[in-house]
Amino acid sequence: MHEIQIQLTEQLYNQAKRRAVEAGFASLDEYIVDVVSGDVAQETEDLDHRFTPELMAHLNQIQEQIKSGAKTYSEEELDDYLQERAQQWRESHTN
């Protein structure tokens, strides 16, 4: 594993830190590693290993619930929910 140092403008640092918190990362370093890994992995990574039997079972359960009339949510409703949860998380971790 390699360690690198980067320099960010104050504005970019603050934006990255905000995104890291909103996404639930424990640190800005973890967020940056995830962003870079995701960008590089898009070119070569096979994502099949992420679809574990447990995840597939969960997705199948959700699909069956939707087919049987369970409530679905719009993209806007989902964004609102995630913003609310992120705010709750920030408030619980600033004390």
KAURWO-V866675 format. One line per field, one symbol per residue. phi: phi as a letter, one per 40 degrees, with the letter a starting at -180 (. if undefined). psi: psi as a letter, one per 30 degrees, with the letter a starting at -180 (. if undefined). burial: 1 if it has 16 or more other ideal C-beta (glycine too) atoms within 10 Angstrom, else 0. A space follows every 50 residues. Layout:
phi = ???
psi = ???
burial = ???
This chain:
phi = .bbbbbbbcdccdccccccccccgccacdcccdcccdccccdcbcccdcc ccdccccccccccccccchccbbcccccdccccccccccdccbbc
psi = kkklklkkleeeeeeeeeeeeefgkfleeeeeeeeeeeeefeefkjgeff ileeeeeeeeeeeeeeegglklkleeeeeeeeeeeeeeeeefgg.
burial = 00000000000000000001110010010011000000000000000000 000000000000000000000000000000000001000000000
